[in-house]
Amino acid sequence: MDRIDPMVDVAFKMIFNEEELLKSFLNSFLNFKIKTLEISHQEPTKKENLDDKESFLDIKATSEDGKIINVEVQLKKQRYYQKRSLFYTSKLVSSDLKIKENYTEVPKVISVNILDFKMFENINAFKTHFVQYEIEQKIILTEHPETYFIEMPKITKDDLSLDNEFHHWLLFLKP
């Protein structure tokens, strides 16, 4: 019997719409531990104008402390995927702030992009983590939003350890 590829959109959403599975996956590599999540199903990003681009997120979850986590899977290489990821993340950052709220209430957004193609040819690592920082001094401006890219084709068996829970997930996801 052939194995269903968990990276296919329908299978991916079925797997990670289960709170415990999504929590296990995210906790395996994020710098903090998630206790509970609320998963939103096929929720489009908010539009401010009728002619704004609408986008549907694969998996959107909110942690118990209010962090918004977007998990996207992309099988086919897209030339401008970095900009698409930035667009989705920006929509989440700007969508929840109410009129009378202070800017300290801007939601913390984490974007996780699982890619079945190589996006950064000049970087050997299969997992990259981006935040905003000053280029010359390398001083972090803000830790949010955070963006992770996991490039599945870069993963080799030599990269993986059976003692690492994140690596277990990667072995499951890698066809």
VEXTIKE-768079 format. One record per residue (C-alpha): residue number from 1; residue in three letters; x, y, z. Coordinates in steps of 0.02 Angstrom, whole numbers, plus 50000, padded with zeros to 5 digits. Example, Ala and Ser with C-alpha at 12.3 -4.5 7.8 and 13.67 -1.06 7.14 Angstrom:
<rs>
(r 1; ALA; (50615; 49775; 50390))
(r 2; SER; (50684; 49947; 50357))
</rs>
This chain:
<rs>
(r 1; MET; (50000; 50000; 50000))
(r 2; ASP; (50065; 50173; 49954))
(r 3; ARG; (50092; 50302; 50088))
(r 4; ILE; (49990; 50462; 50082))
(r 5; ASP; (50108; 50610; 50068))
(r 6; PRO; (50077; 50717; 50225))
(r 7; MET; (50140; 50870; 50131))
(r 8; VAL; (49990; 50867; 50013))
(r 9; ASP; (49875; 51010; 50064))
(r 10; VAL; (49723; 50906; 50114))
(r 11; ALA; (49825; 50779; 50214))
(r 12; PHE; (49929; 50916; 50295))
(r 13; LYS; (49774; 51009; 50354))
(r 14; MET; (49693; 50849; 50418))
(r 15; ILE; (49848; 50807; 50521))
(r 16; PHE; (49884; 50979; 50591))
(r 17; ASN; (49704; 51028; 50626))
(r 18; GLU; (49725; 50911; 50774))
(r 19; GLU; (49780; 51020; 50919))
(r 20; GLU; (49895; 50892; 51002))
(r 21; LEU; (49986; 50853; 50839))
(r 22; LEU; (50010; 51036; 50793))
(r 23; LYS; (50068; 51075; 50970))
(r 24; SER; (50192; 50931; 50966))
(r 25; PHE; (50262; 50987; 50799))
(r 26; LEU; (50280; 51171; 50850))
(r 27; ASN; (50351; 51131; 51022))
(r 28; SER; (50484; 51024; 50940))
(r 29; PHE; (50575; 51176; 50869))
(r 30; LEU; (50505; 51342; 50935))
(r 31; ASN; (50600; 51434; 51072))
(r 32; PHE; (50453; 51420; 51192))
(r 33; LYS; (50326; 51287; 51240))
(r 34; ILE; (50143; 51297; 51191))
(r 35; LYS; (50020; 51226; 51316))
(r 36; THR; (49857; 51256; 51222))
(r 37; LEU; (49809; 51311; 51048))
(r 38; GLU; (49650; 51369; 50965))
(r 39; ILE; (49650; 51320; 50782))
(r 40; SER; (49552; 51424; 50655))
(r 41; HIS; (49485; 51331; 50505))
(r 42; GLN; (49504; 51405; 50330))
(r 43; GLU; (49495; 51582; 50393))
(r 44; PRO; (49535; 51713; 50260))
(r 45; THR; (49646; 51858; 50307))
(r 46; LYS; (49548; 52018; 50338))
(r 47; LYS; (49518; 52138; 50195))
(r 48; GLU; (49512; 52325; 50227))
(r 49; ASN; (49449; 52368; 50053))
(r 50; LEU; (49346; 52272; 49925))
(r 51; ASP; (49492; 52266; 49804))
(r 52; ASP; (49618; 52200; 49934))
(r 53; LYS; (49694; 52031; 49897))
(r 54; GLU; (49612; 51893; 49997))
(r 55; SER; (49715; 51746; 50056))
(r 56; PHE; (49673; 51586; 50148))
(r 57; LEU; (49795; 51521; 50276))
(r 58; ASP; (49833; 51335; 50285))
(r 59; ILE; (49835; 51327; 50475))
(r 60; LYS; (49810; 51474; 50593))
(r 61; ALA; (49824; 51445; 50779))
(r 62; THR; (49829; 51555; 50932))
(r 63; SER; (49928; 51505; 51086))
(r 64; GLU; (49867; 51529; 51265))
(r 65; ASP; (49973; 51686; 51281))
(r 66; GLY; (49903; 51765; 51121))
(r 67; LYS; (50039; 51722; 50995))
(r 68; ILE; (49967; 51698; 50820))
(r 69; ILE; (50050; 51555; 50727))
(r 70; ASN; (50028; 51528; 50541))
(r 71; VAL; (50087; 51363; 50468))
(r 72; GLU; (50097; 51352; 50278))
(r 73; VAL; (50149; 51208; 50167))
(r 74; GLN; (50205; 51242; 49989))
(r 75; LEU; (50248; 51102; 49868))
(r 76; LYS; (50277; 51198; 49707))
(r 77; LYS; (50415; 51326; 49696))
(r 78; GLN; (50351; 51503; 49681))
(r 79; ARG; (50468; 51639; 49624))
(r 80; TYR; (50404; 51764; 49751))
(r 81; TYR; (50364; 51650; 49897))
(r 82; GLN; (50462; 51758; 50021))
(r 83; LYS; (50347; 51904; 49979))
(r 84; ARG; (50193; 51795; 49994))
(r 85; SER; (50251; 51739; 50166))
(r 86; LEU; (50283; 51921; 50215))
(r 87; PHE; (50110; 51970; 50150))
(r 88; TYR; (50023; 51836; 50254))
(r 89; THR; (50124; 51880; 50408))
(r 90; SER; (50092; 52067; 50388))
(r 91; LYS; (49905; 52037; 50373))
(r 92; LEU; (49907; 51942; 50538))
(r 93; VAL; (50012; 52075; 50625))
(r 94; SER; (49897; 52216; 50572))
(r 95; SER; (49728; 52129; 50581))
(r 96; ASP; (49697; 52117; 50767))
(r 97; LEU; (49740; 52289; 50835))
(r 98; LYS; (49583; 52385; 50887))
(r 99; ILE; (49561; 52574; 50878))
(r 100; LYS; (49589; 52612; 51063))
(r 101; GLU; (49726; 52482; 51091))
(r 102; ASN; (49906; 52533; 51121))
(r 103; TYR; (50044; 52475; 51003))
(r 104; THR; (50106; 52363; 51143))
(r 105; GLU; (49953; 52258; 51098))
(r 106; VAL; (50017; 52219; 50922))
(r 107; PRO; (50002; 52030; 50913))
(r 108; LYS; (50158; 51922; 50912))
(r 109; VAL; (50154; 51826; 50749))
(r 110; ILE; (50255; 51672; 50703))
(r 111; SER; (50253; 51610; 50525))
(r 112; VAL; (50311; 51432; 50488))
(r 113; ASN; (50336; 51390; 50305))
(r 114; ILE; (50367; 51208; 50260))
(r 115; LEU; (50432; 51202; 50082))
(r 116; ASP; (50458; 51058; 49963))
(r 117; PHE; (50586; 51159; 49866))
(r 118; LYS; (50749; 51251; 49898))
(r 119; MET; (50720; 51436; 49924))
(r 120; PHE; (50890; 51494; 49988))
(r 121; GLU; (51020; 51416; 49874))
(r 122; ASN; (51163; 51504; 49964))
(r 123; ILE; (51114; 51437; 50137))
(r 124; ASN; (51150; 51254; 50178))
(r 125; ALA; (51039; 51244; 50332))
(r 126; PHE; (50868; 51165; 50305))
(r 127; LYS; (50787; 51273; 50441))
(r 128; THR; (50807; 51461; 50443))
(r 129; HIS; (50736; 51584; 50570))
(r 130; PHE; (50711; 51769; 50530))
(r 131; VAL; (50671; 51921; 50637))
(r 132; GLN; (50694; 52107; 50604))
(r 133; TYR; (50867; 52174; 50643))
(r 134; GLU; (50987; 52314; 50601))
(r 135; ILE; (51101; 52250; 50463))
(r 136; GLU; (51270; 52328; 50506))
(r 137; GLN; (51262; 52314; 50695))
(r 138; LYS; (51158; 52154; 50692))
(r 139; ILE; (51047; 52222; 50830))
(r 140; ILE; (50873; 52149; 50841))
(r 141; LEU; (50739; 52282; 50816))
(r 142; THR; (50598; 52168; 50871))
(r 143; GLU; (50581; 51981; 50892))
(r 144; HIS; (50410; 51984; 50809))
(r 145; PRO; (50359; 51940; 50683))
(r 146; GLU; (50463; 51782; 50672))
(r 147; THR; (50473; 51684; 50511))
(r 148; TYR; (50537; 51506; 50493))
(r 149; PHE; (50573; 51419; 50329))
(r 150; ILE; (50596; 51231; 50328))
(r 151; GLU; (50664; 51175; 50160))
(r 152; MET; (50628; 50988; 50148))
(r 153; PRO; (50743; 50949; 49998))
(r 154; LYS; (50895; 51007; 50097))
(r 155; ILE; (50869; 50876; 50231))
(r 156; THR; (50985; 50726; 50225))
(r 157; LYS; (50990; 50576; 50340))
(r 158; ASP; (51156; 50641; 50408))
(r 159; ASP; (51065; 50798; 50470))
(r 160; LEU; (50941; 50701; 50574))
(r 161; SER; (50953; 50622; 50745))
(r 162; LEU; (50830; 50496; 50815))
(r 163; ASP; (50849; 50582; 50984))
(r 164; ASN; (50772; 50743; 50918))
(r 165; GLU; (50582; 50762; 50915))
(r 166; PHE; (50589; 50894; 50776))
(r 167; HIS; (50688; 50772; 50669))
(r 168; HIS; (50554; 50639; 50698))
(r 169; TRP; (50427; 50760; 50625))
(r 170; LEU; (50539; 50796; 50476))
(r 171; LEU; (50559; 50611; 50441))
(r 172; PHE; (50369; 50593; 50445))
(r 173; LEU; (50341; 50741; 50329))
(r 174; LYS; (50481; 50702; 50206))
(r 175; PRO; (50412; 50590; 50067))
</rs>
